[in-house]
Amino acid sequence: MPIELDQLDRSILRVLQKDGRIQNTELAAQVGLSPSPCLRRVRNLEEAGAIDRYVAVLDPAKIGMSMTFFTRVWLTSQDEDTVYQFVSAIKDHPQVVECYLLAGDSDFLLRVVAPDIDGYRRFQVEYLGRAKGVRNIKTEIPMQKFKHTTALPL
């Protein structure tokens, strides 16, 4: 259930989405608060779960994971056990950075990162194709990225 956010909360969240390491004094100045009330609001947003965690956003190319693959997976069944087993298997692989259960033609959509196409192929053959309950796999390879953001609209 969404929490109630006023304009100051939204301003704080907008700034933190751009720079999660910003000092509280700078954050307070940017949103028009003094440091103590600003810090109190940030703590409240953390406790309410609006701020899930703080992370470093890495450049995939600089760490040897320059390719992204969108993989659609069809399972043999969508019963609870088959879905659970597939999700459990996928969670063990750090190459899978996003996993969605879908309504539609395929059962799952994965975003997989790899150093190159051979690395992805090894992952697909050695792990994904061997996951229990997998019936079919189709992979899309993006040619160019035009937008990527972790910021949510506020």
Biotite code that builds the C-alpha atoms (Angstrom):
import biotite.structure as struc

atoms = struc.array([
    struc.Atom([0.000, 0.000, 0.000], chain_id="A", res_id=1, res_name="MET", atom_name="CA", element="C"),
    struc.Atom([1.451, 3.404, -0.938], chain_id="A", res_id=2, res_name="PRO", atom_name="CA", element="C"),
    struc.Atom([2.433, 5.755, 1.850], chain_id="A", res_id=3, res_name="ILE", atom_name="CA", element="C"),
    struc.Atom([1.336, 9.382, 1.993], chain_id="A", res_id=4, res_name="GLU", atom_name="CA", element="C"),
    struc.Atom([4.055, 11.666, 0.602], chain_id="A", res_id=5, res_name="LEU", atom_name="CA", element="C"),
    struc.Atom([3.906, 15.432, 0.814], chain_id="A", res_id=6, res_name="ASP", atom_name="CA", element="C"),
    struc.Atom([5.862, 17.777, -1.472], chain_id="A", res_id=7, res_name="GLN", atom_name="CA", element="C"),
    struc.Atom([8.877, 17.885, 0.871], chain_id="A", res_id=8, res_name="LEU", atom_name="CA", element="C"),
    struc.Atom([9.049, 14.070, 0.976], chain_id="A", res_id=9, res_name="ASP", atom_name="CA", element="C"),
    struc.Atom([8.858, 13.983, -2.822], chain_id="A", res_id=10, res_name="ARG", atom_name="CA", element="C"),
    struc.Atom([11.601, 16.604, -3.090], chain_id="A", res_id=11, res_name="SER", atom_name="CA", element="C"),
    struc.Atom([13.827, 14.627, -0.742], chain_id="A", res_id=12, res_name="ILE", atom_name="CA", element="C"),
    struc.Atom([13.243, 11.438, -2.723], chain_id="A", res_id=13, res_name="LEU", atom_name="CA", element="C"),
    struc.Atom([13.958, 13.165, -6.044], chain_id="A", res_id=14, res_name="ARG", atom_name="CA", element="C"),
    struc.Atom([17.314, 14.427, -4.754], chain_id="A", res_id=15, res_name="VAL", atom_name="CA", element="C"),
    struc.Atom([18.236, 11.072, -3.175], chain_id="A", res_id=16, res_name="LEU", atom_name="CA", element="C"),
    struc.Atom([17.441, 9.237, -6.424], chain_id="A", res_id=17, res_name="GLN", atom_name="CA", element="C"),
    struc.Atom([20.046, 11.400, -8.164], chain_id="A", res_id=18, res_name="LYS", atom_name="CA", element="C"),
    struc.Atom([22.634, 11.172, -5.376], chain_id="A", res_id=19, res_name="ASP", atom_name="CA", element="C"),
    struc.Atom([22.135, 8.686, -2.553], chain_id="A", res_id=20, res_name="GLY", atom_name="CA", element="C"),
    struc.Atom([25.422, 9.763, -0.962], chain_id="A", res_id=21, res_name="ARG", atom_name="CA", element="C"),
    struc.Atom([24.515, 13.425, -0.614], chain_id="A", res_id=22, res_name="ILE", atom_name="CA", element="C"),
    struc.Atom([25.323, 14.896, 2.800], chain_id="A", res_id=23, res_name="GLN", atom_name="CA", element="C"),
    struc.Atom([22.278, 15.693, 4.922], chain_id="A", res_id=24, res_name="ASN", atom_name="CA", element="C"),
    struc.Atom([23.238, 19.383, 5.137], chain_id="A", res_id=25, res_name="THR", atom_name="CA", element="C"),
    struc.Atom([23.343, 19.647, 1.331], chain_id="A", res_id=26, res_name="GLU", atom_name="CA", element="C"),
    struc.Atom([20.094, 17.692, 0.990], chain_id="A", res_id=27, res_name="LEU", atom_name="CA", element="C"),
    struc.Atom([18.421, 19.964, 3.529], chain_id="A", res_id=28, res_name="ALA", atom_name="CA", element="C"),
    struc.Atom([19.608, 23.061, 1.655], chain_id="A", res_id=29, res_name="ALA", atom_name="CA", element="C"),
    struc.Atom([18.328, 21.716, -1.663], chain_id="A", res_id=30, res_name="GLN", atom_name="CA", element="C"),
    struc.Atom([14.842, 20.955, -0.327], chain_id="A", res_id=31, res_name="VAL", atom_name="CA", element="C"),
    struc.Atom([14.536, 24.054, 1.862], chain_id="A", res_id=32, res_name="GLY", atom_name="CA", element="C"),
    struc.Atom([14.718, 22.502, 5.332], chain_id="A", res_id=33, res_name="LEU", atom_name="CA", element="C"),
    struc.Atom([17.116, 22.739, 8.225], chain_id="A", res_id=34, res_name="SER", atom_name="CA", element="C"),
    struc.Atom([19.285, 19.627, 8.755], chain_id="A", res_id=35, res_name="PRO", atom_name="CA", element="C"),
    struc.Atom([17.447, 18.096, 11.764], chain_id="A", res_id=36, res_name="SER", atom_name="CA", element="C"),
    struc.Atom([13.933, 18.007, 10.242], chain_id="A", res_id=37, res_name="PRO", atom_name="CA", element="C"),
    struc.Atom([15.422, 16.843, 6.943], chain_id="A", res_id=38, res_name="CYS", atom_name="CA", element="C"),
    struc.Atom([17.222, 13.943, 8.607], chain_id="A", res_id=39, res_name="LEU", atom_name="CA", element="C"),
    struc.Atom([14.034, 13.061, 10.532], chain_id="A", res_id=40, res_name="ARG", atom_name="CA", element="C"),
    struc.Atom([12.075, 12.936, 7.256], chain_id="A", res_id=41, res_name="ARG", atom_name="CA", element="C"),
    struc.Atom([14.720, 10.748, 5.607], chain_id="A", res_id=42, res_name="VAL", atom_name="CA", element="C"),
    struc.Atom([14.640, 8.349, 8.576], chain_id="A", res_id=43, res_name="ARG", atom_name="CA", element="C"),
    struc.Atom([10.823, 8.246, 8.390], chain_id="A", res_id=44, res_name="ASN", atom_name="CA", element="C"),
    struc.Atom([10.978, 7.475, 4.663], chain_id="A", res_id=45, res_name="LEU", atom_name="CA", element="C"),
    struc.Atom([13.459, 4.670, 5.357], chain_id="A", res_id=46, res_name="GLU", atom_name="CA", element="C"),
    struc.Atom([11.335, 3.209, 8.168], chain_id="A", res_id=47, res_name="GLU", atom_name="CA", element="C"),
    struc.Atom([8.181, 3.387, 6.034], chain_id="A", res_id=48, res_name="ALA", atom_name="CA", element="C"),
    struc.Atom([9.963, 1.483, 3.264], chain_id="A", res_id=49, res_name="GLY", atom_name="CA", element="C"),
    struc.Atom([9.764, 4.292, 0.683], chain_id="A", res_id=50, res_name="ALA", atom_name="CA", element="C"),
    struc.Atom([13.571, 4.108, 0.614], chain_id="A", res_id=51, res_name="ILE", atom_name="CA", element="C"),
    struc.Atom([14.324, 0.428, 0.162], chain_id="A", res_id=52, res_name="ASP", atom_name="CA", element="C"),
    struc.Atom([18.141, 0.652, 0.230], chain_id="A", res_id=53, res_name="ARG", atom_name="CA", element="C"),
    struc.Atom([21.102, 2.658, -0.994], chain_id="A", res_id=54, res_name="TYR", atom_name="CA", element="C"),
    struc.Atom([23.229, 1.238, -3.805], chain_id="A", res_id=55, res_name="VAL", atom_name="CA", element="C"),
    struc.Atom([26.039, 2.120, -6.177], chain_id="A", res_id=56, res_name="ALA", atom_name="CA", element="C"),
    struc.Atom([24.967, 2.042, -9.832], chain_id="A", res_id=57, res_name="VAL", atom_name="CA", element="C"),
    struc.Atom([27.771, 0.399, -11.788], chain_id="A", res_id=58, res_name="LEU", atom_name="CA", element="C"),
    struc.Atom([28.804, 0.852, -15.411], chain_id="A", res_id=59, res_name="ASP", atom_name="CA", element="C"),
    struc.Atom([28.384, -2.655, -16.886], chain_id="A", res_id=60, res_name="PRO", atom_name="CA", element="C"),
    struc.Atom([30.979, -2.126, -19.621], chain_id="A", res_id=61, res_name="ALA", atom_name="CA", element="C"),
    struc.Atom([33.644, -1.067, -17.127], chain_id="A", res_id=62, res_name="LYS", atom_name="CA", element="C"),
    struc.Atom([33.218, -4.233, -15.069], chain_id="A", res_id=63, res_name="ILE", atom_name="CA", element="C"),
    struc.Atom([33.123, -6.654, -17.996], chain_id="A", res_id=64, res_name="GLY", atom_name="CA", element="C"),
    struc.Atom([29.345, -7.141, -18.275], chain_id="A", res_id=65, res_name="MET", atom_name="CA", element="C"),
    struc.Atom([28.712, -5.031, -21.336], chain_id="A", res_id=66, res_name="SER", atom_name="CA", element="C"),
    struc.Atom([25.900, -7.053, -22.908], chain_id="A", res_id=67, res_name="MET", atom_name="CA", element="C"),
    struc.Atom([22.257, -7.216, -21.872], chain_id="A", res_id=68, res_name="THR", atom_name="CA", element="C"),
    struc.Atom([19.855, -9.935, -23.014], chain_id="A", res_id=69, res_name="PHE", atom_name="CA", element="C"),
    struc.Atom([16.083, -10.010, -22.648], chain_id="A", res_id=70, res_name="PHE", atom_name="CA", element="C"),
    struc.Atom([15.025, -13.612, -22.303], chain_id="A", res_id=71, res_name="THR", atom_name="CA", element="C"),
    struc.Atom([11.483, -14.924, -22.460], chain_id="A", res_id=72, res_name="ARG", atom_name="CA", element="C"),
    struc.Atom([10.911, -18.268, -20.788], chain_id="A", res_id=73, res_name="VAL", atom_name="CA", element="C"),
    struc.Atom([8.001, -20.652, -21.190], chain_id="A", res_id=74, res_name="TRP", atom_name="CA", element="C"),
    struc.Atom([7.475, -23.246, -18.479], chain_id="A", res_id=75, res_name="LEU", atom_name="CA", element="C"),
    struc.Atom([5.940, -26.689, -18.812], chain_id="A", res_id=76, res_name="THR", atom_name="CA", element="C"),
    struc.Atom([3.237, -25.515, -16.393], chain_id="A", res_id=77, res_name="SER", atom_name="CA", element="C"),
    struc.Atom([2.346, -22.471, -14.328], chain_id="A", res_id=78, res_name="GLN", atom_name="CA", element="C"),
    struc.Atom([1.448, -24.458, -11.248], chain_id="A", res_id=79, res_name="ASP", atom_name="CA", element="C"),
    struc.Atom([2.824, -23.165, -7.963], chain_id="A", res_id=80, res_name="GLU", atom_name="CA", element="C"),
    struc.Atom([5.531, -25.818, -7.641], chain_id="A", res_id=81, res_name="ASP", atom_name="CA", element="C"),
    struc.Atom([6.933, -25.317, -11.167], chain_id="A", res_id=82, res_name="THR", atom_name="CA", element="C"),
    struc.Atom([6.981, -21.527, -10.788], chain_id="A", res_id=83, res_name="VAL", atom_name="CA", element="C"),
    struc.Atom([8.591, -21.750, -7.343], chain_id="A", res_id=84, res_name="TYR", atom_name="CA", element="C"),
    struc.Atom([11.304, -24.136, -8.559], chain_id="A", res_id=85, res_name="GLN", atom_name="CA", element="C"),
    struc.Atom([12.107, -21.919, -11.540], chain_id="A", res_id=86, res_name="PHE", atom_name="CA", element="C"),
    struc.Atom([12.259, -18.737, -9.445], chain_id="A", res_id=87, res_name="VAL", atom_name="CA", element="C"),
    struc.Atom([14.442, -20.483, -6.856], chain_id="A", res_id=88, res_name="SER", atom_name="CA", element="C"),
    struc.Atom([16.866, -21.602, -9.566], chain_id="A", res_id=89, res_name="ALA", atom_name="CA", element="C"),
    struc.Atom([17.003, -18.136, -11.163], chain_id="A", res_id=90, res_name="ILE", atom_name="CA", element="C"),
    struc.Atom([17.663, -16.359, -7.856], chain_id="A", res_id=91, res_name="LYS", atom_name="CA", element="C"),
    struc.Atom([20.951, -18.273, -7.545], chain_id="A", res_id=92, res_name="ASP", atom_name="CA", element="C"),
    struc.Atom([22.393, -16.705, -10.698], chain_id="A", res_id=93, res_name="HIS", atom_name="CA", element="C"),
    struc.Atom([23.743, -13.150, -10.441], chain_id="A", res_id=94, res_name="PRO", atom_name="CA", element="C"),
    struc.Atom([23.645, -12.827, -14.248], chain_id="A", res_id=95, res_name="GLN", atom_name="CA", element="C"),
    struc.Atom([19.855, -12.544, -13.943], chain_id="A", res_id=96, res_name="VAL", atom_name="CA", element="C"),
    struc.Atom([19.409, -8.969, -12.747], chain_id="A", res_id=97, res_name="VAL", atom_name="CA", element="C"),
    struc.Atom([15.624, -8.798, -13.237], chain_id="A", res_id=98, res_name="GLU", atom_name="CA", element="C"),
    struc.Atom([12.956, -11.500, -13.343], chain_id="A", res_id=99, res_name="CYS", atom_name="CA", element="C"),
    struc.Atom([9.231, -10.978, -13.968], chain_id="A", res_id=100, res_name="TYR", atom_name="CA", element="C"),
    struc.Atom([6.323, -13.429, -13.976], chain_id="A", res_id=101, res_name="LEU", atom_name="CA", element="C"),
    struc.Atom([4.168, -12.382, -16.928], chain_id="A", res_id=102, res_name="LEU", atom_name="CA", element="C"),
    struc.Atom([0.571, -12.468, -17.996], chain_id="A", res_id=103, res_name="ALA", atom_name="CA", element="C"),
    struc.Atom([0.621, -13.098, -21.720], chain_id="A", res_id=104, res_name="GLY", atom_name="CA", element="C"),
    struc.Atom([2.382, -15.316, -24.230], chain_id="A", res_id=105, res_name="ASP", atom_name="CA", element="C"),
    struc.Atom([5.471, -16.286, -22.207], chain_id="A", res_id=106, res_name="SER", atom_name="CA", element="C"),
    struc.Atom([5.680, -17.104, -18.511], chain_id="A", res_id=107, res_name="ASP", atom_name="CA", element="C"),
    struc.Atom([8.765, -15.100, -17.494], chain_id="A", res_id=108, res_name="PHE", atom_name="CA", element="C"),
    struc.Atom([10.842, -12.217, -18.753], chain_id="A", res_id=109, res_name="LEU", atom_name="CA", element="C"),
    struc.Atom([14.449, -12.041, -17.586], chain_id="A", res_id=110, res_name="LEU", atom_name="CA", element="C"),
    struc.Atom([17.065, -9.360, -18.007], chain_id="A", res_id=111, res_name="ARG", atom_name="CA", element="C"),
    struc.Atom([20.414, -11.105, -18.103], chain_id="A", res_id=112, res_name="VAL", atom_name="CA", element="C"),
    struc.Atom([23.872, -9.514, -18.227], chain_id="A", res_id=113, res_name="VAL", atom_name="CA", element="C"),
    struc.Atom([26.996, -11.181, -19.595], chain_id="A", res_id=114, res_name="ALA", atom_name="CA", element="C"),
    struc.Atom([30.438, -10.190, -20.825], chain_id="A", res_id=115, res_name="PRO", atom_name="CA", element="C"),
    struc.Atom([29.611, -11.217, -24.402], chain_id="A", res_id=116, res_name="ASP", atom_name="CA", element="C"),
    struc.Atom([27.312, -13.428, -26.453], chain_id="A", res_id=117, res_name="ILE", atom_name="CA", element="C"),
    struc.Atom([29.410, -16.523, -25.739], chain_id="A", res_id=118, res_name="ASP", atom_name="CA", element="C"),
    struc.Atom([29.082, -15.881, -22.000], chain_id="A", res_id=119, res_name="GLY", atom_name="CA", element="C"),
    struc.Atom([25.327, -15.606, -22.331], chain_id="A", res_id=120, res_name="TYR", atom_name="CA", element="C"),
    struc.Atom([25.157, -18.756, -24.419], chain_id="A", res_id=121, res_name="ARG", atom_name="CA", element="C"),
    struc.Atom([27.091, -20.666, -21.746], chain_id="A", res_id=122, res_name="ARG", atom_name="CA", element="C"),
    struc.Atom([24.658, -19.400, -19.102], chain_id="A", res_id=123, res_name="PHE", atom_name="CA", element="C"),
    struc.Atom([21.685, -20.390, -21.243], chain_id="A", res_id=124, res_name="GLN", atom_name="CA", element="C"),
    struc.Atom([22.994, -23.895, -21.999], chain_id="A", res_id=125, res_name="VAL", atom_name="CA", element="C"),
    struc.Atom([24.514, -24.719, -18.606], chain_id="A", res_id=126, res_name="GLU", atom_name="CA", element="C"),
    struc.Atom([21.907, -23.188, -16.292], chain_id="A", res_id=127, res_name="TYR", atom_name="CA", element="C"),
    struc.Atom([18.794, -21.688, -17.811], chain_id="A", res_id=128, res_name="LEU", atom_name="CA", element="C"),
    struc.Atom([18.063, -24.545, -20.209], chain_id="A", res_id=129, res_name="GLY", atom_name="CA", element="C"),
    struc.Atom([18.605, -27.060, -17.429], chain_id="A", res_id=130, res_name="ARG", atom_name="CA", element="C"),
    struc.Atom([16.300, -25.388, -14.919], chain_id="A", res_id=131, res_name="ALA", atom_name="CA", element="C"),
    struc.Atom([13.480, -27.724, -13.990], chain_id="A", res_id=132, res_name="LYS", atom_name="CA", element="C"),
    struc.Atom([10.209, -26.914, -15.757], chain_id="A", res_id=133, res_name="GLY", atom_name="CA", element="C"),
    struc.Atom([11.669, -24.871, -18.648], chain_id="A", res_id=134, res_name="VAL", atom_name="CA", element="C"),
    struc.Atom([9.946, -25.722, -21.924], chain_id="A", res_id=135, res_name="ARG", atom_name="CA", element="C"),
    struc.Atom([11.202, -22.983, -24.253], chain_id="A", res_id=136, res_name="ASN", atom_name="CA", element="C"),
    struc.Atom([13.582, -19.998, -24.256], chain_id="A", res_id=137, res_name="ILE", atom_name="CA", element="C"),
    struc.Atom([13.681, -17.025, -26.647], chain_id="A", res_id=138, res_name="LYS", atom_name="CA", element="C"),
    struc.Atom([16.315, -14.323, -26.352], chain_id="A", res_id=139, res_name="THR", atom_name="CA", element="C"),
    struc.Atom([16.223, -10.760, -27.637], chain_id="A", res_id=140, res_name="GLU", atom_name="CA", element="C"),
    struc.Atom([19.487, -8.823, -27.972], chain_id="A", res_id=141, res_name="ILE", atom_name="CA", element="C"),
    struc.Atom([19.163, -5.039, -27.781], chain_id="A", res_id=142, res_name="PRO", atom_name="CA", element="C"),
    struc.Atom([21.281, -3.189, -30.312], chain_id="A", res_id=143, res_name="MET", atom_name="CA", element="C"),
    struc.Atom([21.433, 0.209, -28.640], chain_id="A", res_id=144, res_name="GLN", atom_name="CA", element="C"),
    struc.Atom([20.325, 1.653, -25.316], chain_id="A", res_id=145, res_name="LYS", atom_name="CA", element="C"),
    struc.Atom([18.543, 5.020, -25.450], chain_id="A", res_id=146, res_name="PHE", atom_name="CA", element="C"),
    struc.Atom([17.341, 5.296, -21.869], chain_id="A", res_id=147, res_name="LYS", atom_name="CA", element="C"),
    struc.Atom([18.122, 3.598, -18.600], chain_id="A", res_id=148, res_name="HIS", atom_name="CA", element="C"),
    struc.Atom([17.207, 5.007, -15.241], chain_id="A", res_id=149, res_name="THR", atom_name="CA", element="C"),
    struc.Atom([16.616, 3.783, -11.740], chain_id="A", res_id=150, res_name="THR", atom_name="CA", element="C"),
    struc.Atom([14.718, 6.966, -10.801], chain_id="A", res_id=151, res_name="ALA", atom_name="CA", element="C"),
    struc.Atom([10.954, 6.708, -10.343], chain_id="A", res_id=152, res_name="LEU", atom_name="CA", element="C"),
    struc.Atom([8.671, 9.614, -11.261], chain_id="A", res_id=153, res_name="PRO", atom_name="CA", element="C"),
    struc.Atom([7.578, 11.612, -8.226], chain_id="A", res_id=154, res_name="LEU", atom_name="CA", element="C"),
])
